[in-house]
Amino acid sequence: VFGKDITLILILNNLSFDHKTVKVDMSASTVLYTRRAVAEILKATTSVDLGSKQEKHIRLKIPYSYYGKYLTTDKRIQVTALCEVMHMHGAKLLVEKTIILEDTNIIIKIPRRVVVNKAVTLEISYANPLPEPVNHCVLLVTLMNQQVKIHLAPLAPRERSKIYFEFTPRRTGPLQLQVDFSCDKFSHVKGFVTIAVAPA
């Protein structure tokens, strides 16, 4: 989840009866959805001895403090591990994983029954998932082809807050409501709901 430390485990398995030493070069970079690297955030090298038919786990931890300021709106991190078996004519294996960090920020609560031409109040809750405060918070609400920009108070680390939004639906049927939350540390955290508007 965005804002939390990331822990990965690389599993090395020696399928043969021979003893092996494996050198592992690990790196992590923030990337765009096109896989183009933005910034390298972690580099580590380790060596592992594997006995006959032995399995070993290597833990890799990427703290938020490493990736936070380099993350793009795509919220992607690519991790690679180049495993080289020593004394085996340079046998190499490359393992790659792309992590897409999830947002759990926006929660929209709507009443059980929404009726045409009758005012309705929604509860929109938003959060700062980071271990540091955020400022310049803005909520952009899009509904019925209209956009409303709401400036919000700063949020403390890990703080959740909420606002109430009132509107009157002018037609029956499904209505799409989209919410976009941005601040000085991250942007475009989205949430949306479809509201079923009943006849009066």
C-alpha positions in Angstrom: 0.0 0.0 0.0 1.2 3.5 -0.9 2.9 5.2 2.1 4.0 1.9 3.8 7.4 0.1 3.7 7.6 -2.7 1.1 9.0 -6.1 1.9 9.8 -8.6 -0.8 11.2 -12.2 -0.5 13.4 -13.8 -3.2 13.4 -17.6 -2.9 16.5 -19.4 -4.1 16.3 -23.1 -4.7 19.2 -25.4 -5.4 17.7 -28.3 -7.5 21.0 -30.2 -7.7 23.0 -32.3 -5.3 26.0 -30.0 -5.7 26.9 -27.2 -3.3 26.4 -23.8 -4.9 27.3 -20.2 -4.1 25.0 -17.6 -5.7 25.8 -13.9 -5.9 22.7 -11.7 -6.0 22.6 -8.1 -7.2 19.3 -6.5 -6.3 18.1 -3.1 -7.4 14.8 -1.2 -7.2 13.7 1.9 -9.3 10.6 3.9 -9.5 9.2 3.6 -13.1 6.6 4.9 -15.4 3.9 2.6 -16.8 6.0 2.4 -20.0 8.7 0.8 -17.7 11.0 3.7 -18.2 13.1 4.2 -15.0 12.7 7.5 -13.1 15.1 7.0 -10.2 17.1 4.2 -8.6 16.0 3.9 -5.0 17.9 0.8 -3.7 20.9 -1.3 -4.6 22.2 -4.2 -2.7 24.5 -7.2 -3.2 24.6 -10.4 -1.2 26.1 -13.9 -1.5 24.2 -17.1 -0.6 25.6 -20.6 0.0 23.2 -23.3 -1.0 23.7 -26.9 0.0 22.4 -30.0 -1.8 18.6 -29.5 -2.5 18.6 -26.5 -0.2 16.2 -23.5 -0.3 17.0 -20.1 1.1 15.0 -16.8 1.3 16.4 -13.3 0.9 14.3 -10.5 2.3 14.5 -7.1 0.6 12.9 -4.1 2.5 12.2 -0.8 0.7 11.2 1.8 3.3 8.8 4.6 2.3 11.6 7.1 3.0 13.5 5.6 0.0 10.8 5.7 -2.6 8.3 8.5 -1.5 9.8 11.5 -3.2 10.7 9.6 -6.4 7.3 8.0 -7.1 5.3 9.2 -10.1 1.5 9.2 -10.4 1.8 5.7 -11.9 2.9 4.5 -8.4 5.1 1.8 -9.8 8.4 0.3 -8.5 10.4 -2.2 -10.5 12.6 -4.6 -8.6 15.3 -6.7 -10.3 17.5 -9.5 -8.9 20.4 -10.7 -11.0 21.5 -14.1 -9.6 24.9 -15.4 -10.7 26.0 -18.9 -9.8 29.7 -18.8 -9.1 32.1 -21.3 -10.7 29.5 -22.4 -13.2 30.8 -20.6 -16.3 28.9 -17.5 -15.2 25.3 -19.0 -15.3 22.9 -16.1 -14.7 19.3 -15.7 -14.0 17.4 -12.4 -14.0 14.2 -12.0 -11.9 12.0 -8.9 -12.3 8.9 -7.8 -10.5 6.9 -4.6 -11.0 5.0 -3.4 -7.9 1.9 -1.2 -8.3 1.1 0.5 -5.0 -2.5 0.6 -4.1 -4.4 3.6 -2.8 -6.9 3.1 0.1 -7.6 6.8 0.5 -11.0 7.6 -0.8 -14.2 6.3 0.7 -17.6 7.6 -0.6 -20.8 6.8 1.4 -24.1 7.4 -0.3 -27.6 7.1 1.2 -29.6 3.9 0.6 -32.1 5.7 -1.5 -31.5 8.6 -3.9 -34.5 10.3 -5.5 -34.7 12.7 -8.4 -35.1 16.4 -7.6 -34.5 15.8 -3.9 -31.3 17.0 -2.2 -28.9 14.3 -1.2 -25.8 14.4 1.1 -22.8 12.2 0.5 -19.9 11.6 2.9 -16.5 11.7 1.2 -13.6 10.5 3.4 -10.0 10.9 2.4 -6.6 10.1 4.1 -2.9 10.9 4.3 -1.3 7.4 4.2 2.2 8.9 4.7 4.3 9.0 7.9 4.7 12.8 7.3 2.2 15.7 7.1 0.7 16.9 3.8 -0.4 20.4 2.8 -2.2 22.1 -0.1 -4.9 19.4 0.0 -7.5 19.7 -2.8 -10.5 17.5 -3.6 -12.0 17.7 -7.1 -15.5 16.4 -7.3 -17.0 15.6 -10.8 -20.7 15.0 -11.1 -23.3 15.6 -13.8 -20.6 17.2 -16.1 -19.8 19.7 -13.3 -16.5 20.0 -11.4 -16.3 21.4 -7.9 -12.8 22.2 -6.4 -12.7 22.1 -2.6 -9.6 23.3 -0.7 -9.0 21.3 2.4 -7.0 21.7 5.7 -3.6 20.0 5.9 -3.5 16.5 7.2 -1.2 15.1 9.9 0.7 11.8 9.3 -1.8 8.9 8.7 -4.8 11.2 9.4 -8.2 10.5 7.9 -10.8 13.3 7.5 -14.1 13.7 5.8 -16.4 16.3 4.2 -20.1 16.3 3.4 -21.2 17.1 -0.2 -24.7 18.0 -1.1 -26.3 18.0 -4.6 -29.7 17.5 -6.2 -30.0 14.9 -9.0 -32.0 16.2 -12.0 -32.7 12.9 -13.8 -33.3 9.3 -13.0 -30.9 6.4 -13.8 -27.2 5.9 -13.0 -25.1 8.9 -12.1 -21.2 8.7 -12.0 -19.5 10.6 -9.2 -15.7 10.9 -9.3 -13.4 12.2 -6.6 -9.8 13.2 -7.2 -7.6 14.0 -4.1 -4.2 15.8 -4.5 -1.7 17.4 -2.1 1.9 18.6 -2.1 3.3 15.0 -1.6 1.1 13.0 -4.1 -1.6 13.7 -6.6 -4.6 12.1 -8.4 -5.8 9.6 -5.8 -9.2 8.7 -7.3 -12.4 7.2 -6.0 -15.7 6.8 -7.8 -19.2 5.4 -7.3 -22.3 5.0 -9.5 -25.4 6.4 -7.9 -28.8 4.9 -8.8 -31.3 7.8 -8.9 -34.9 6.6 -8.4 -38.0 8.3 -9.7 -39.9 10.6 -7.2 
